């Protein structure tokens, strides 16, 4: 697991996880079912964050669209949402550039993906 973040409010809890192979988001709703989104990292087109003063949302665009173009998940703590989006976007960019990351430890991979996610050439300025 590369990064895992939780919603701060337990009324509508959600957990977002990024591993070497997939992005997963689990949302629990009171008096309702639990929903799970699990996407292979190869199917991610873009991962960004919308951040306010304290809280933020994750916005995920996937390669194969079934329902809507952009999926939104949150609310997460602002710093967690920004960090998650930076690492996930770094992963998307690394896959597009065909950078081999298989030999990196999880810690080194997170550092590398964070640097790639901050890449000034991409124009996201660290989200």
Backbone as a chain_set.jsonl record, in Angstrom:
{"seq": "XXXXXXXXXXXXXXXXXXXXXXXXXXXXXXXXXXXXXXXXXXXXXXXXXXXXXXXXXXXXXXXXXXXXXXXXXXXXXXXXXXXXXXXXXXXXXXXXXXXXXXXXXXXXXXXXXXXXXXXXXXXXXXX", "coords": {"N": [[0.844, -1.162, 0.0], [0.571, 2.179, -0.894], [-0.489, 4.694, -0.143], [-3.008, 5.68, 2.175], [-6.044, 7.112, 3.021], [-8.457, 8.642, 5.209], [-11.858, 9.682, 5.781], [-12.675, 12.481, 7.857], [-15.057, 12.514, 9.221], [-17.286, 10.388, 10.8], [-19.9, 9.923, 10.171], [-20.477, 9.695, 7.439], [-18.458, 7.693, 6.441], [-15.457, 7.202, 4.535], [-12.835, 5.572, 2.754], [-9.84, 5.917, 1.068], [-7.535, 4.258, -0.957], [-4.352, 3.659, -2.356], [-2.5, 1.423, -4.164], [0.23, -0.494, -5.561], [-1.031, -1.646, -7.7], [-3.757, -0.904, -7.853], [-6.39, 1.556, -7.381], [-8.506, 2.165, -4.754], [-11.686, 2.898, -3.371], [-13.745, 3.045, -0.642], [-16.958, 3.587, 0.407], [-19.202, 4.18, 3.0], [-22.586, 4.313, 3.764], [-25.011, 5.627, 5.971], [-27.614, 3.501, 7.035], [-27.701, 2.188, 4.613], [-26.187, 0.559, 1.757], [-22.728, -0.436, 1.397], [-20.447, 1.07, -0.772], [-18.061, 0.256, -3.257], [-15.3, 1.238, -5.095], [-13.01, 0.139, -7.342], [-10.202, 0.446, -9.168], [-7.896, -0.488, -11.684], [-4.584, 0.83, -11.785], [-3.712, 1.386, -14.328], [-5.963, 2.179, -15.689], [-6.544, 4.731, -14.922], [-6.986, 8.104, -15.745], [-6.699, 10.685, -14.767], [-6.075, 12.21, -11.654], [-7.097, 14.389, -9.282], [-7.345, 17.014, -6.797], [-9.787, 18.876, -5.074], [-9.537, 21.487, -2.973], [-10.429, 23.002, 0.048], [-10.288, 25.242, 2.856], [-9.981, 23.464, 5.04], [-10.903, 20.934, 4.295], [-11.047, 18.494, 1.597], [-11.805, 17.22, -1.708], [-11.483, 14.252, -3.698], [-10.985, 13.949, -7.128], [-11.56, 11.833, -9.744], [-10.742, 10.626, -12.878], [-11.5, 8.142, -15.129], [-10.397, 5.649, -17.502], [-12.315, 4.018, -18.837], [-15.501, 4.88, -19.118], [-18.449, 4.552, -17.397], [-20.634, 5.704, -16.031], [-20.389, 8.594, -15.207], [-18.264, 11.298, -16.25], [-16.352, 12.362, -14.444], [-15.489, 11.205, -11.284], [-16.254, 11.904, -7.936], [-15.014, 12.026, -4.661], [-15.099, 12.17, -1.126], [-15.596, 13.832, 1.918], [-12.229, 14.565, 2.663], [-9.448, 15.176, 4.866], [-7.806, 18.196, 4.05], [-4.936, 18.272, 3.563], [-4.432, 15.543, 3.313], [-6.004, 14.817, 1.082], [-4.754, 16.364, -0.932], [-2.143, 15.288, -0.906], [-2.655, 12.579, -1.526], [-3.753, 12.879, -4.119], [-1.533, 13.98, -5.446], [0.374, 11.898, -5.358], [-1.044, 9.845, -6.682], [-1.492, 11.073, -9.182], [1.158, 11.359, -9.97], [1.707, 8.667, -10.348], [0.045, 8.11, -12.561], [1.285, 9.733, -14.502], [3.857, 8.586, -14.543], [3.259, 6.045, -15.55], [2.315, 6.782, -18.101], [4.642, 7.816, -19.19], [6.11, 5.569, -19.282], [7.858, 4.719, -17.221], [9.916, 2.571, -15.475], [9.144, 1.199, -12.466], [9.316, -0.974, -10.902], [11.45, -1.996, -9.412], [11.71, -0.388, -7.224], [11.419, 0.232, -3.709], [8.488, 0.414, -1.597], [8.527, 2.789, -0.118], [10.487, 4.345, -1.498], [9.187, 4.453, -3.928], [6.896, 5.996, -3.347], [8.14, 8.453, -2.758], [9.313, 9.016, -5.263], [7.031, 9.13, -6.931], [5.737, 11.298, -5.77], [7.512, 13.368, -6.41], [7.307, 13.275, -9.216], [4.617, 13.905, -9.452], [4.702, 16.559, -8.725], [5.861, 17.746, -10.872], [6.944, 20.406, -12.811], [6.772, 20.669, -15.574], [4.444, 19.432, -16.26], [2.556, 21.118, -15.347], [0.94, 21.223, -13.094], [1.854, 22.181, -10.729], [2.298, 20.883, -8.262], [-0.282, 20.282, -7.59]], "CA": [[0.0, 0.0, 0.0], [1.37, 3.39, -1.009], [-1.11, 5.727, 0.682], [-4.373, 5.384, 2.599], [-6.599, 8.262, 3.731], [-9.79, 8.428, 5.782], [-12.668, 10.87, 6.014], [-12.638, 12.836, 9.279], [-16.385, 12.388, 9.811], [-17.721, 8.997, 10.802], [-21.293, 9.813, 9.736], [-20.372, 9.187, 6.079], [-17.046, 7.337, 6.337], [-14.879, 6.724, 3.28], [-11.403, 5.276, 2.803], [-9.215, 5.856, -0.258], [-6.276, 3.531, -0.894], [-3.61, 3.491, -3.606], [-1.44, 0.42, -4.083], [0.982, -0.607, -6.812], [-1.856, -2.178, -8.775], [-5.108, -0.364, -7.984], [-6.941, 2.606, -6.533], [-9.765, 1.687, -4.176], [-12.399, 3.803, -2.483], [-14.876, 2.403, 0.023], [-17.859, 4.555, 1.041], [-20.298, 3.598, 3.766], [-23.687, 5.239, 3.967], [-25.898, 5.166, 7.051], [-28.857, 2.832, 6.64], [-27.606, 1.825, 3.206], [-25.104, -0.351, 1.426], [-21.371, 0.063, 1.232], [-20.044, 1.041, -2.179], [-16.632, 0.062, -3.467], [-14.743, 1.512, -6.414], [-11.669, -0.408, -7.444], [-9.728, 0.648, -10.535], [-6.476, -0.707, -11.933], [-3.92, 2.112, -12.008], [-3.583, 1.589, -15.773], [-7.209, 2.765, -16.195], [-6.699, 6.098, -14.43], [-6.559, 9.168, -16.657], [-6.353, 11.878, -14.028], [-6.489, 12.259, -10.257], [-6.852, 15.724, -8.755], [-8.03, 17.317, -5.545], [-10.384, 20.192, -4.848], [-9.26, 21.692, -1.565], [-10.842, 24.211, 0.732], [-9.396, 25.575, 3.967], [-9.734, 22.325, 5.909], [-11.307, 19.669, 3.694], [-10.883, 18.402, 0.163], [-12.4, 16.11, -2.457], [-10.694, 13.634, -4.755], [-11.656, 13.848, -8.426], [-10.916, 10.743, -10.48], [-11.211, 10.353, -14.23], [-11.049, 6.804, -15.51], [-10.319, 5.385, -18.936], [-13.576, 3.476, -19.321], [-16.544, 5.601, -18.402], [-19.75, 3.895, -17.408], [-21.693, 6.585, -15.552], [-20.08, 10.002, -15.392], [-16.894, 11.531, -16.66], [-15.5, 12.565, -13.277], [-15.994, 10.689, -10.019], [-15.821, 12.732, -6.809], [-15.072, 11.337, -3.377], [-14.643, 12.98, -0.002], [-14.589, 14.828, 2.216], [-11.032, 14.141, 3.36], [-8.663, 16.323, 5.309], [-7.208, 18.903, 2.922], [-3.565, 17.826, 3.299], [-4.492, 14.148, 2.871], [-6.523, 14.796, -0.295], [-3.715, 16.894, -1.823], [-1.035, 14.309, -0.984], [-3.155, 11.419, -2.271], [-3.867, 13.256, -5.53], [-0.191, 14.171, -5.986], [0.991, 10.581, -5.548], [-1.793, 9.138, -7.724], [-1.214, 11.719, -10.468], [2.522, 10.946, -10.291], [1.617, 7.301, -10.873], [-0.519, 8.222, -13.912], [2.327, 10.299, -15.363], [4.915, 7.588, -14.674], [2.779, 5.006, -16.473], [2.279, 7.366, -19.444], [6.034, 7.967, -19.64], [6.653, 4.221, -19.257], [8.957, 4.664, -16.267], [9.913, 1.297, -14.756], [9.207, 1.435, -11.026], [9.166, -2.269, -10.244], [12.558, -2.282, -8.508], [11.678, 0.536, -6.095], [10.667, -0.148, -2.507], [7.27, 1.227, -1.473], [8.915, 4.123, 0.365], [11.125, 5.048, -2.61], [8.175, 4.664, -4.953], [6.086, 7.138, -2.922], [8.967, 9.655, -2.948], [9.441, 9.244, -6.701], [5.732, 9.543, -7.459], [5.482, 12.648, -5.275], [8.318, 14.271, -7.244], [6.713, 13.311, -10.551], [3.348, 14.617, -9.301], [5.01, 17.987, -8.589], [6.604, 18.12, -12.077], [6.56, 21.72, -13.358], [6.464, 20.511, -16.999], [3.057, 18.975, -16.375], [1.739, 22.309, -15.137], [0.02, 21.141, -11.961], [2.506, 22.873, -9.606], [2.043, 20.158, -7.018], [-1.721, 20.302, -7.428]], "C": [[0.901, 1.242, 0.0], [0.833, 4.515, -0.139], [-2.547, 5.315, 0.972], [-4.862, 6.588, 3.391], [-8.038, 7.966, 4.144], [-10.542, 9.751, 5.854], [-12.629, 11.196, 7.506], [-13.981, 12.634, 9.985], [-16.869, 10.955, 9.694], [-19.186, 8.818, 10.433], [-21.347, 9.216, 8.329], [-18.922, 8.776, 5.827], [-16.664, 6.849, 4.932], [-13.384, 6.521, 3.498], [-10.914, 5.193, 1.366], [-7.837, 5.227, -0.1], [-5.662, 3.456, -2.288], [-2.511, 2.481, -3.359], [-0.698, 0.4, -5.414], [0.099, -1.025, -7.982], [-3.211, -1.507, -8.942], [-5.368, 0.798, -7.035], [-8.291, 2.104, -6.047], [-10.361, 2.759, -3.284], [-13.624, 3.066, -1.953], [-15.665, 3.5, 0.722], [-18.959, 3.798, 1.759], [-21.34, 4.672, 3.984], [-24.561, 4.719, 5.098], [-27.192, 4.593, 6.486], [-28.867, 2.428, 5.172], [-26.426, 0.883, 3.02], [-23.758, 0.362, 1.431], [-21.032, -0.009, -0.245], [-18.527, 0.977, -2.269], [-16.295, 0.379, -4.901], [-13.326, 0.983, -6.393], [-11.249, -0.323, -8.906], [-8.265, 0.266, -10.653], [-5.808, 0.628, -12.253], [-3.748, 2.415, -13.497], [-4.821, 2.263, -16.366], [-7.468, 4.174, -15.679], [-6.195, 7.078, -15.477], [-6.061, 10.379, -15.893], [-6.869, 11.749, -12.601], [-6.11, 13.637, -9.739], [-7.602, 15.888, -7.447], [-8.603, 18.72, -5.616], [-10.261, 20.436, -3.356], [-9.769, 23.038, -1.085], [-9.856, 24.505, 1.854], [-9.02, 24.362, 4.805], [-9.983, 20.978, 5.245], [-11.097, 19.689, 2.185], [-11.561, 17.172, -0.406], [-11.366, 15.529, -3.408], [-11.548, 13.574, -6.014], [-10.87, 12.852, -9.27], [-11.564, 10.607, -11.848], [-10.619, 9.01, -14.647], [-11.143, 6.603, -17.016], [-11.649, 4.912, -19.508], [-14.702, 4.075, -18.502], [-17.872, 4.868, -18.508], [-20.859, 4.874, -17.044], [-21.391, 8.051, -15.836], [-18.603, 10.163, -15.709], [-15.948, 11.633, -15.466], [-16.197, 12.033, -12.036], [-15.433, 11.551, -8.899], [-16.029, 11.964, -5.511], [-14.543, 12.251, -2.286], [-15.789, 13.134, 0.957], [-13.453, 14.189, 3.017], [-10.369, 15.388, 3.933], [-7.926, 16.895, 4.107], [-5.823, 18.347, 2.575], [-3.534, 16.383, 2.808], [-4.963, 14.047, 1.425], [-5.467, 15.283, -1.281], [-2.57, 15.901, -1.992], [-1.456, 13.08, -1.793], [-3.193, 11.727, -3.764], [-2.49, 13.418, -6.17], [0.491, 12.834, -6.278], [0.288, 9.828, -6.671], [-1.533, 9.745, -9.097], [0.224, 11.415, -10.903], [2.556, 9.556, -10.88], [1.079, 7.309, -12.303], [0.545, 8.713, -14.888], [3.443, 9.291, -15.597], [4.508, 6.47, -15.633], [2.74, 5.522, -17.904], [3.68, 7.491, -20.038], [6.777, 6.633, -19.682], [7.921, 4.127, -18.405], [8.848, 3.364, -15.481], [10.125, 1.557, -13.267], [9.188, 0.136, -10.237], [10.269, -2.56, -9.23], [12.545, -1.395, -7.261], [10.914, -0.048, -4.914], [9.439, 0.759, -2.427], [7.602, 2.648, -1.036], [9.551, 4.954, -0.758], [10.129, 5.356, -3.717], [7.305, 5.872, -4.609], [6.858, 8.438, -3.121], [9.084, 10.01, -4.425], [8.133, 9.745, -7.299], [5.356, 10.945, -6.992], [6.251, 13.668, -6.104], [7.732, 14.395, -8.646], [5.393, 14.081, -10.521], [3.516, 16.119, -9.165], [5.672, 18.545, -9.853], [6.082, 19.419, -12.683], [6.204, 21.624, -14.836], [5.008, 20.132, -17.202], [2.107, 20.148, -16.137], [0.787, 22.225, -13.961], [0.597, 21.803, -10.715], [2.222, 22.202, -8.284], [0.597, 20.183, -6.61], [-2.086, 21.588, -6.83]], "O": [[1.851, 1.344, 0.776], [1.599, 5.212, 0.525], [-3.215, 4.693, 0.146], [-4.191, 7.04, 4.319], [-8.734, 7.163, 3.524], [-9.932, 10.814, 5.974], [-12.557, 10.288, 8.333], [-14.033, 12.589, 11.214], [-16.86, 10.378, 8.607], [-19.675, 7.689, 10.385], [-22.164, 8.336, 8.056], [-18.223, 9.447, 5.068], [-17.441, 6.182, 4.249], [-12.757, 7.201, 4.31], [-11.497, 4.488, 0.543], [-7.065, 5.612, 0.779], [-6.36, 3.221, -3.274], [-1.688, 2.651, -2.46], [-0.985, 1.209, -6.296], [0.449, -0.781, -9.137], [-3.775, -1.524, -10.037], [-4.672, 0.991, -6.038], [-9.122, 1.667, -6.844], [-9.653, 3.438, -2.54], [-14.429, 2.534, -2.718], [-15.118, 4.251, 1.529], [-19.573, 2.89, 1.199], [-21.017, 5.804, 4.344], [-24.826, 3.52, 5.184], [-27.781, 5.154, 5.562], [-29.93, 2.336, 4.559], [-25.766, 0.472, 3.974], [-23.676, 1.59, 1.465], [-21.293, -1.018, -0.901], [-17.811, 1.569, -1.461], [-16.922, -0.142, -5.824], [-12.534, 1.34, -5.521], [-11.862, -0.942, -9.775], [-7.462, 0.656, -9.805], [-6.406, 1.47, -12.923], [-3.649, 3.58, -13.882], [-4.738, 2.861, -17.439], [-8.513, 4.753, -15.974], [-5.108, 6.906, -16.03], [-5.107, 11.033, -16.315], [-7.966, 11.241, -12.371], [-4.937, 14.01, -9.755], [-8.384, 15.028, -7.042], [-7.978, 19.635, -6.152], [-10.813, 19.681, -2.555], [-9.565, 24.069, -1.725], [-8.709, 24.06, 1.804], [-7.874, 24.237, 5.236], [-9.341, 19.988, 5.594], [-10.983, 20.751, 1.573], [-11.853, 16.213, 0.308], [-10.473, 16.239, -3.87], [-12.715, 13.185, -5.957], [-9.668, 13.01, -9.482], [-12.784, 10.488, -11.961], [-9.416, 8.774, -14.534], [-11.881, 7.306, -17.706], [-12.058, 5.376, -20.573], [-14.827, 3.791, -17.311], [-18.352, 4.601, -19.61], [-21.913, 4.877, -17.68], [-22.084, 8.678, -16.636], [-17.799, 9.265, -15.461], [-14.862, 11.052, -15.481], [-17.351, 12.367, -11.767], [-14.25, 11.891, -8.916], [-17.068, 11.341, -5.29], [-13.62, 13.029, -2.525], [-16.86, 12.565, 0.748], [-13.682, 13.386, 3.921], [-10.686, 16.511, 3.54], [-7.474, 16.147, 3.241], [-5.567, 17.991, 1.424], [-2.699, 16.034, 1.974], [-4.4, 13.291, 0.633], [-5.297, 14.692, -2.347], [-2.082, 15.699, -3.104], [-0.703, 12.6, -2.641], [-2.723, 10.932, -4.579], [-2.3, 13.03, -7.323], [1.113, 12.666, -7.327], [0.949, 9.235, -7.523], [-1.37, 9.014, -10.074], [0.477, 11.232, -12.094], [3.329, 9.28, -11.797], [1.596, 6.596, -13.163], [0.687, 8.165, -15.981], [3.926, 9.151, -16.721], [5.321, 6.005, -16.432], [3.091, 4.792, -18.831], [3.877, 7.296, -21.237], [7.942, 6.58, -20.076], [8.92, 3.535, -18.815], [7.807, 3.082, -14.886], [11.166, 2.075, -12.863], [9.053, 0.16, -9.013], [10.039, -3.304, -8.277], [13.312, -1.643, -6.33], [9.902, -0.728, -5.084], [9.371, 1.769, -3.128], [7.013, 3.605, -1.539], [9.202, 6.118, -0.949], [10.216, 6.397, -4.368], [7.007, 6.686, -5.483], [6.296, 9.422, -3.601], [8.965, 11.178, -4.795], [8.134, 10.687, -8.092], [4.726, 11.698, -7.735], [5.71, 14.713, -6.462], [7.668, 15.492, -9.201], [5.083, 14.822, -11.453], [2.59, 16.877, -9.453], [6.011, 19.728, -9.885], [4.904, 19.516, -13.027], [5.402, 22.425, -15.317], [4.41, 20.483, -18.22], [0.993, 20.17, -16.66], [-0.097, 23.072, -13.832], [-0.122, 21.969, -9.729], [1.938, 22.872, -7.292], [0.277, 20.113, -5.424], [-3.267, 21.845, -6.592]]}, "num_chains": 1, "name": "protein.A"}
